[in-house]
Every structure is written in C-alpha cells, then in structure tokens.
C-alpha cells in the first residue's frame, strides 16, 4: 500500500477543535491511523469513533466476500478505539453497483443478503446508508463508431461508528520503544488460509487470482473485538494496526515508519508447510522446495485476510495469550517478531534474512507514488522537499521544548476573583472556528460573546462594550482567494463598522487577536491598528494547496501579551490555511515587523523548507505583534489544541504526569492576566 498523506494534508481535520485522533500518527506524522476519534465536548474525554471498511477489488472475483470483508475491516479498524462493546457499534452502508448490467443485480442482491446475515449474526445494526446504482457509462467511439462502456464492480463502503469512553486511550500503529523488550503478535482471523486474490500483490503483477479472503467464521469477529478491548482495558497493548488493508508486510512497515525504527519478522511459523517435513535437511537445503517455500512466504506477507498486529511487553506474553485463548483465538495468534535497533526491516526464514532493507529506503518507496502525484498537482519543488526530508536519518520528529511550566495557571488569581471579562468572538460569513476559540477563552476565565459582523453592521453590537476582540478563522467567504481581504473590506467600506474598529484599536486598555482568516483580515486593517504598519499581507501558500498540518513553531522574544513568559519555547500547533504566505510591501517592513511566531524544522532551526514551513513565509514568520504587544496575528490555530487530547501527538507520559491542558492554554491565560 502507499502513503496517502498528500490527500490528507489538503483537508481541514481540526476545525471545530474536537478532533482527538486524525489520520497522521506520531512525532513524524505518518498516515497510518486505523480510526478517527472526535470529542463530544471541550471538557471531558467522551467521544465518537469512526472507521472505514472497503474491499471493492475483491468484488471482481467474489462480490459476496467483498461485502463481508468490508464489514470485517471496518470492525478491525474501529477496535483501536476505546469502544465498550461491539453492540455499541453501528454501521452505515454505501452501496455502489451497475444496476441493470447482466449479472450485477444478482450480485447486489446476494451481497446485501450476506451482509445482512453477517450483521444479524454478530449483533450489529446498519441504521443508515445510501446507494449509487448507476455505476457504468457508455459512449460511441468517434474513430470507429463502436459502442464502448465501462462498468464498475459492485462496491460496498462501510462506515462504523460508536461512542468512545475515553478518547485518550485510542491505540495507534506507532511502536513503543521505551517499554523494555517487546514482541509483535499477529491475530490472524483468516486462520492461515493466506488467500491473495485481488490483493495489492496480485494487482501490481496485473493479476487477480482465484481465491479471495472472506469472513469464514463470523463468530471470530465479536471474539476478536472483545479480546482486543479487554487487552486494551488491561493496558496490555502498546500498539495496534489492522492487517486487512495491504497485508502483514505493509502493516508492520507502517508501524515501523510511525516509530522510525527497525523491525525483525520471523516467518517460520507463518509459512509452516507439512510437505517440507518429508524432505530431509530442508532447513539446510531450502533450494529443494524453493518455489513452494517462496509462494508460502509471499502469501503470508501479502494476503489481506482480516486480523491485526499488536505490540506487547515480553513480560506480558502469558497474560495476553490467556486472554486470546479464552476468546477462542489462541490457535490463530502467534508471535512474529519485534522491533530491532538497526533501523532495518528484516524478514527471516529458516534463520536466514530473505529481506534486509533500510527502513528509510522502504519508507521512500512507500511514499514514492504519492510524491510523483504531488509533483503533478502541487508546486514540484515543495513535493521534492517533502520527499527529500525522509532522507534525514537524524530527524527527531515533533517535540516540546518549553521555557515555562504549563501546569502553572497564571490566570488563577483573577479567575478566583469571580470576574469574567467579556471577549467578543468575532466571525464573518463562513467562519467556523469560533466555537473552539470561545472554549479556549472560557477555559482561561473570560466570558465569550458571539459577535457576527452583521451585528456590527446593523448596530446591534458595539465593540465599545468589549476590551477584547478575537477574529476567528475557518472558511470566511468560502475560503476563496482573498477571503480575509473580503472580510476587511466589509469593515473598511462601511462607516459604522470602520468607526467601531478604529475606536476600539485606539483605546489603550484593549487587545485583539487574529487567527487564520482573522489574521488575514487584521493584517488588511494595519493602517488603523497602532504599531501594525509593517505587518505583511497573506497570499497563497507556496505549495499552491490548502495545508492542514501539525507543525513545529518557535516563540521568539516579543512584546505580545499572549506570549509573555513563553519566549524561546518550541512546540507543535495546528495549521490549516490556503493563504498563509507572508508578503511584505517593502523590504524595510520585513525588517521592522515584530515576529511573534515562526516555523522551525524538527531540529529547531527557522525554516522556509516545505513542509516544515507549510506556506513559504520568509524566515518561517507566521505570527506578528505590535510594539506594545496588545495586537497579535497568527496563521496557526492554538485554540484548536488548548487541551492535550486535541493534539495529534504529544509525549505519552503527559496523562501520567497529570498534564491535561496543553501548553497553548498559557497564551489565553496570559491574556486574562494582562487584563487583571
């Protein structure tokens, strides 16, 4: 399988501020998560999990099997989330077929019935779904007048969704390297059948095969789900990854990529062949059965049967196997290897390495297709820079280096006074980042008030009633080019609005923050903001795409009231914008502008290299302030990560150390302290 990050990073995954688990995993943000998890509120850890299952290629051989496998894959994916029981899982079924084409109606009927029987048998419901039953097209060839047509195979896309008890306890494929000696365990729901029909292996050889994976024993699915959740509940699982999309080799490689480590796999147990026992000295003379042995190895590594690979502590082997045996899964569970310290992917057969490759080489191969597609779609230099960064063997990944104690609540004395200053959470048409912004300020001791631009234009709201104004991000005016500029024009070309903002900026006891679209808007108002004359405008990202990342930034020393006491800190933050590249009207403006935040690479150096710098701003500058620090603007979204659980990655020991708020909450607390 291939790296999908080039499709993931062009979509906003953090809007709303309730994302707890997105597709990108670990400090190197590898696209390999099994499940998505969102939070139900800004206070607790209850959430909802979503996972996908689809086996459309299988339908070219066996439509019924493809339907059952789609359900099975959705369940093995959602098992990574903290779902209490299989009965809590509900499915949405998206059916696609070429209705009316010979044989397709019968295949659709048989598959619907098979999926219904499977779901009833394991006790889950499909309350919602949709269908597209015109999946074929025809035309007349203009060269020879012949009728042509393309018919898509029957396809079932299953979305599984369920309530989550604790979003923090979602398992990921990232291998844990600081838990002592660990082992990798394969739970094989295919029970060694290793069918490779319509697998990725078959497709790259322009073949389909004859026999596809299927759900042969439906009872294994609830047993598997219950066992995984019990193992997770007892904290026996360190990492988890579904095996059914890409096969064992891709699964283990992705786990290694997420942790940036090597893995050794011993395949003898996976490739056991009773016929080889009849050949004396087979281990010494593997050439005697080389063809058959090689086929068994390929089947074991590349079949896409249902199952999962889990990482456990070696000291927990006995307890883990007891639980799996009690669930009836002992016979289909076997230890297959462990992480290794050599940063190499090694496949061992008969005590010999049949594959021994550098992890970085396989990582580049995994991302190569994405790289070529990205070069065609995006700025080719940016695609090259992202691909080349994989060569940095010393890349430490995302990290936190803080100059302050994030556990210190500098706003506590003011919150305890009972006073809650009103802050205007300002939004315009299309802005949808206002709720998480309000939640962040509320947590810091403010009373957030929703103020729409239409309220100001109509005179229903006056900025004179506030000491604090925050212009939010999201998708103002549909986030079309110049959206922030359009918002600013609404103010500049309306006398009532212009007077409102000019008077607010002129008052000495006020402050304002602009984020994303709000940053673009405030930068366009720089002529009326004291000390903002040198601020840049923000134009289309250098990569020529919308960028949604978890990027590392540094907070240089600045007078910004938001970053008081935070100078020198480096920490990751959500980035989500299409126009974030700072462009100055003159060179002297670039020298005069006070930078409050800049992008840095994983070594902590200010960067203009993509994707460390997702928009191409000079010197990595992405946040600015005024000389008195009252007015600050930034393109990243700290309001979407003011809690640790909102972060795509953070150090694993945060919860154990009682750290629930993220370091970004300090900037909102600083604002409360400044008001007194």
N, C-alpha and C positions, 0 to 999 in steps of 0.2 A: 504494500500500500504506500501512499505518498503523503507528503507534508501538505496539509490543507491551510496553512496559516495565511497564505496570500488571499484566500477567500474570507478568512475570519477577521483579519485586521481592517477590512474596509466597512465593517458593520459596527454600529454603536451597541456594545454589550453591557454598558454600565449605566445607561440613562435610567433614572428613577432611583438610583442609589441602593437598590435592594438585591443586587447580584452578589451571590456568595461563592459560586463555582462556575466559571466560564470554561471555554474550550482550552485555554492556554494554561499549562501546568508548570509549576516550579520556578526557580530563580532564572532559568533560561527560557521560560515561556514557550514550551513545546506543545504543539497542537495535538493532544492525545487524551483529553478527558473523556470518560465514559458517560458522564451525566452532567446535566446543568442543574444548579440549585439556586433558588431565589428565596429571599427572606419575606416573611409576612408583615414585618414592622421594623422600625428603626430602634427598637428596644430589646426584644427578645431574640431567640435563636430558632423559633419555629419557622418552617419554610415549606417549599414545594419543590419536588424533583421532577425533571423531565428527561426522557431518554428516547432515542430513536432506534428502530429496528427495520431493516430492509434487506432483502436478498433477491432483488429483481433478476440478476443474471441466472439464478437457479431456475427461474420460470421457463427458460428456453428449453430445459430438459424435463422439469417436473414442477408444474405450476402449484400443485398442492403442497409439495415440500417447501416451496419458496414462501408460501403463506405461513406455514407453521414455523419456519425458521425466522421469519420477520418478527413474529410474536416472541419467540425464544430469545432472539438477540436483544429486543427491547427490554426483556426481563433481566438478562445477564448484565446489561448496561446499568439499569436503574438500581440493581443490587448494590452498587457502590455508594448509594446514598443511605442516610440513616432512616430508612423506612421501617416501621414497626413490624408489619406483616405483609405477606403477599396479597391478602384480602383488601389492603388499603390501596392497591394499585388499580387504576382504571386505564383503559386503552382508547385511543382514537384511531380509527382505521381509514386510511386514504387509499381508495381503490382506483386503479387506472387500467383500462383494457380497451381493446379494439372491438367493441360490440358489433356484432353482425358479420364479422370476418369468420370464415369457416373454422370451426373448432374452438374459437375463443369464448363464445358464450358458455359452452360446456365446461371449459377450463375455469371460467369465472365462477360458475355455479358450484363446481366441485371444491374449489378453493375456499369459497365463502362457507360452505358446509363444514369443511375440515377445520377451518379456523374457529368456527362457532363451537364445534365439538371439543376442540382443544381447550378453549377458554372456559367452557362449562365444566370440563373435566378437572381443571385446576382451580376453579372458583374465582375467576376474574371476569369483569364485565367490559363491554365495548359500548358505552352510552352515547358516543358521538362518532362522527366520521363524515366523509364526503366521497364523491366519486367523479371521475372524468372518464366517460365511456366512449370517447371519440379519438382514441389514440392511434389514428392512422391518417395518412394523407395520400392523395393520388394526383397525378398530373400527366399531361401528354408531352412526350419528348419532342421539342421543336425540330430536332435534327432528322428523326425518322418517323415521327408521328405515332410511335408506340405508347401505349398506356403504361405508366410507371406508378408504383406505390411503395410506401414504407409503412410497415406495421410494427408497432412497439409490442414487446411481450407483456403479458399480464404483470402488473406490479402492485404490491401492497406495501405501503409505508405506514408503519405502526409507531404511534407516539404513546409512550407510557408516562403516566403522571401520578403522583402520590404525595400525601403530606409527609413532611420531614420533621422528626422530633428535635434534632439539633443539627443545624447546617454546618457547624464546625467539624462534625465527625464524618464528613464526606471522604471516602477513600479516593486516592488518586494513583495513577501509574508510577509516580516518582519513587524510585527505590530509595530506601533509607540506608545511609552509610555510617551512621554513628550509633547503631544499636547492638554492637558486638557482632558475632558471627550469625549470619542469616542464610536462609535457604529459599529457593523458589519452588513452588508446588503447583503442579498442573491438576486442575479438576476437570476431567475430560468427560463431558456429558455424551460424547459420541462413542464412548466405551471402546476406543481403539479401532473403530472402523476406518477412520482416516480417509474418508471419501473426498476426492479432489475435483469432482465435476463442477465446472463453472467457477472454479476458484481463480484468484488472481494469478496463480502459477499457470493454470490452463490458458488463461486469456493472453498472457504475454507470449505464449507459444502458439497463438492463433488456433487454439483448440477449445473444445467444450467438455469433452469427457463423456462418460456414460452414467456414472452414479454420483448423485449429489448428497450432501448432508441432509439430514431430516431429523425431526423430533420423533425418535423411535419409541421412547418410553416417556410419556407425558408426566408420569409421577416423579421423574427426576427433577423437573423444574421447580415445583414447590419445595422439594427436599433440598435442592441446591440453594434456593433463596433463603430458606430458614437457616441453613447451616452457615451461610456467609454472614447473615445478620447476627447470628449467635457468636460467631468468631469475632466479628467486629465489636459486638457489645462487650465481649470479654477482653477487648484491646489486644487480640492475638494477631491481627493483620496489620502489617506495616505499609503494604502497597497492594493494589488490586488493578487488574486490567482484563477486560473481556477479550476472549480469544477468537470469536467467530467472524471478525471482520479483518481478514488479512492472514490469519493463521498464526501458529506459535512463533515462528521466526520474527514476523513483523511485530507481534505483541511484545516479545522480550526485548527486541531492539528499541521499541518506543519507550519501554520502561528504562532502558539504559540511557537513551537520549535525554529523558526528562531529568535524570540524576547526573548526567555527564560522567558515566563510569563504564567500566567493562563488565561483561557477564560471560560466564562459562556454562555451557549446557552439555550435560551428559545424556546422550540419546539412546544408550543401550536399552534401557527399559522401554523406550517408546518404539523401538524397532525390533523387538524380540520376534524371532522367526523360528518356529519349531522345526522347519525343514533344515535349518543350518545345523541343528544338533546332530544330524546324520552325517555331517561332513567332518571328518577328523581334522583337528587343528584349524578350525575355521578362523579363530582369532589370529592365528599366525599366518594363515593363507587366505586373507579376505578376497583375493582375486578369484577364488573358486566360485563365489556367489556374488561377484561384484555387481552385476546388473540388478539382481533381485535386491541386494542389500541397499543399493543406491536408491532404488524405487521406494523401498520402505522408509528410508530416511527422508526423501522428498515429501512423501505423503504425511509423515509425522510433523514435518516443519511447516507445510503449506496447506494442509487441509483446513477448512474453515468450519469445522464442527463447533457446536455450542460448547462453552466452557469458559474458564478463566485461569489466569496465572496469579498467584498470590505470593507475597513475600512474608515470611515469618521468622522469628528468632529461632535459632537452632535449639535453644533450651526448651522451646515450646512445642517441639515436634510431637511428643507423646500426647499432649492435651489436644492439639489440633487434629491429629488422626483419630483420637477417641470420638471427637465431635462429628467428624466426617463419617466414621463407621456407624455411629448411632443414627445418622441420617441416611444410611444405605449408600453412601458414596465412597466407602473405603476402597472398593475394587477399582474405581475409576480415578483415584487420586494417587499421584506419585511425585516424588521429588525429582527435579530435573536439573538443578544446578544452583548457582549462587553468583553474586557479584564478585568480580575479581579486581585486583589493584593495578592491573596493567593497562587499563583503558582500551581493552581489545574485546571484540566479540569472538568467542571461541566455541566451535561445535565439536564435541568429542564423540568418536565412535570407535569402539574396540580399543580404547586407550590411545587413540591417535586423533590429532586435530585434523578434521576434514575441512574445516574453515577456520582461519585465524586472521581477522582483519582489524585494522584500527577502527575504533568507534567513529572517529571523525570522518573517515572515508565513507563508512556506511551512512553516517548522518548526511553527508553531502549527496550521496546517491539518493537517499530518501527525499531530499529537498530539490533534486535537480529538475524534475518535471515542473514543479512549482516555479522554480527560478526562470525557466525558459518562458513559461506562460506570463510571468510577471514582467519579464523584459519586453514582451509584446504589448502588454496592457499599460504599464507604468513607465516612468522615466527609466531608461535602461541603466543609467549609472547608479540609480538607487537600488535597482534589483541586483546589480553586481556587488554593491557594497554590502547588502544584506547577506548575499551568498558567501562572500569572502570572509565575513566575520566568523563563520563556522570554523575557519582555519585557526582561530586564536585558541590554542590549547590551554592557555592560562586564564581564559575568561572566567572571572569569579562569579558571574551572574549578578542578579539584583541583590542589593544588600542595604542595610540600615547602618548609618554612622551618624549618631546624634550628639549634638553639643548641649543637650538639655535632658532633663528627666521627664519623660512623657507621663509618668504617673503623678507628677505634681500638678494639682489643679489650681492654677494661679487665679482663676475666677471665683474660687470657693468663697472667699470672704464677702464678695459682692453679691453672689447668689444667696448666701445665707442672710443677707440683709432683707431679702424679700422683694427687692426692687427688680423688675424685669423691663429694661428699656425696650421700646418698640423699634423694630427694624423693618423697613419696607423691603419686601421681597419682590423686586420689580421684574415684570415679564411683559413680553410683547407677543403678538400673534405667532404661534408655532413654538414658543419657548416651552420646554417640558422638563427643565432641570430645576424647577422652583421648589418642588416638594422636598427633595433631599437637601437643598440649600436651607430651607426653613427648618428642617430637622437638625442640621448641624448647629445653626444659631440657637435653636431652642435648647439643645443639649448644653450650650455654653452660657445659658442664663438670660437669653433675650426672649421677647415676645414677638414672634414673627407675624407680620401682617401681609397678606396677599394684596399686591397693588398691580393692577393691569394698566398698561399705557392708556387704554380707553378711559379709565377712571380719571387720569390726569388730564387728558384732552377734554373731557366733559366737565371737569371741575369738581368731580365727586371726591377726589383725593388731592391733598396738598402735601408737598414734601416739607413744608414748614412744620408739619406735625411730627417729623422724624429727625433724629440725629444721625441715623444710619440708613444708608440705601445700598442695596446689593442688586446689581444687574446680572441676571442668571443666563445660563446657556441652554443648549438643547438644539432646536431646529427653527430658529426665528425665520419667518417668511419662507418656510420650507427648506431652510439652509441652502437656498440658491446662492449663486455667486454674489458677493457683496451684501449678504443678509444683514450683517452688523451695521453696514453703512446705511442700509434702508431704515433700520431702527433709529439711527442717529438723525437721519433726515426728518423723521417724524417729529423729533424734538426741535431741530434747528429751524424748520419751516412752519412751526406753529407757535405763535406768540405766547400763548398761555403756557405751553409746555416749556418753551425756552426760558421764560422768566422764572418758572418754577425751579428748573435745574440751576440756572445761573445764581439765583438767590441761595439755593442750598449749598452750592460749592463755595460761595463767598462767606458763609457763616463759619467762624473759627472752631466751633465745638462739634463739627460734623466729620464723618468719614464715609467713604464709599469704596465698594469692591466691585470689580467687573470680571466675570469669568466667561471664557469661550465667546459666545455671541455678545455677551455683556462686555467683555474685554474689547471686542471689535467696536462696539457702539461707543464705549467711553473714550477709546483712542480717537474716534472721529469727533468727539466733543472737546479735544485737548485745548482748543483756544479759550474755552470758558472755565477750564479747570486750572486753578493756580499751581504753577510749577510743572505742568504737563506738556509744555510747548514742544519738547524734544521727543515726545512719545512717537513711536512708529505707527504706520497703518499695517494691517494684516492682510496678506494676499494668499493666493492658492499655494498649497503645500508643494514643495519642490518635487515630491514623488508623483504629483498630479492625481492623487487619490485622497479620499477621506481616510483618516488614520485613527484607529482605535487601538491604543496600546496601554501597557503598564510600564511606564518609562521612568528612568532614574533621573532625578533632578538634584541640584545643589542650591542651597540658600546662601548666597554671598552676603556679606555685611551690607545692610541697607537701613535706611530710617523707617521702613514700613512698619506701621503699628502692628500689623498682623504677624510679622516675623521677629518681633522683639525677643531677644534671648535665644534665637534659633540659628544665628549666623554660623556658617560652616557645616551645617547638617547636610547629609545626603540621604535621600530616601525615595522610594518609588511612588508614583502618583498616576492616576488615570488620565489618559489623553484621549480626546475624542473630538476631532475637528477636521474640516477640509480646507480652511483658510487660516493657517496659523503662522505663516512665514512673515517675520517682522521685516518691514521695508521702511527705511528712513528717508525723509525728504531731502536730507543733506548729510554729508559726512560729519559735520560738526554736531549734528543732532545725535548721531550714533555715539559720539564721544561724551555728550552731555547727559544722555538718557541714563537714569539710575536703574540698574538692573537689580531686580529682587529675586529672580529665579532663573536658572539656566539648566539646560540639558547637559548631562555628562555621560560618558561611556561607563562601562562596568568597572573600569579602573579608577573612576573618579575624575577623569580629565574632561574639561569642557569640549563639546564635540559638535561638529557640523556633519558628521557621518551618519547616514541612514542605516538602521532605524533608531540608533541611539537618540538622534535628533530627528523626530518624525516629520518636521516641516521645513527644515533647511534654514532656520533663522541664524543670522551671523553670530558667531561665538556661542551658539546654543541659547541665546537670550529668549526667554519665553514669559517673563513677568517683569513689570516695571512699577515704579512708585514715584512719588514726588518728594521734594526735599524735606517737607515736614512730615512725610510718611502717612498722611491722612487718606490719600487716594492711591489705590493699588489696582493693577490689572494683571491678569494672567490667562493664558490659554488652557492649561491643565485644570482638572476638576478635583480639588482636595475635598470638596463637600461630598463626593461620592465614595470617599474612603476614610471617613472620620471614625469608623469603627474597624477593628481588626478583621472581623468576619467579612467585611466588604472587599478585602484585598484579595486579589488573585493569588498572591503568595505572601507569606510572612514567615519568620522563623517559627519552627514547630513548637518551641518551648514557651511561646507567649502565654497560652492559657494556663500552663503550669505555674507561670510566674505571676498570674493574676492580672495580666495585661489584656484588657478587653477593648479599651479605646485605642485608636491608632494615634501615632504621633501627630497626625494632621489636625487633631482636635485642638492642639495648642494654639493654632493661629486664630481660631474662633474665640477661645478663652482669652487670648491676648486682647482681642477687640473689646471684650467685656471689661477687662481690667482697665483698659485705656479710658473707657467712659467713667469708671469709678462708681 
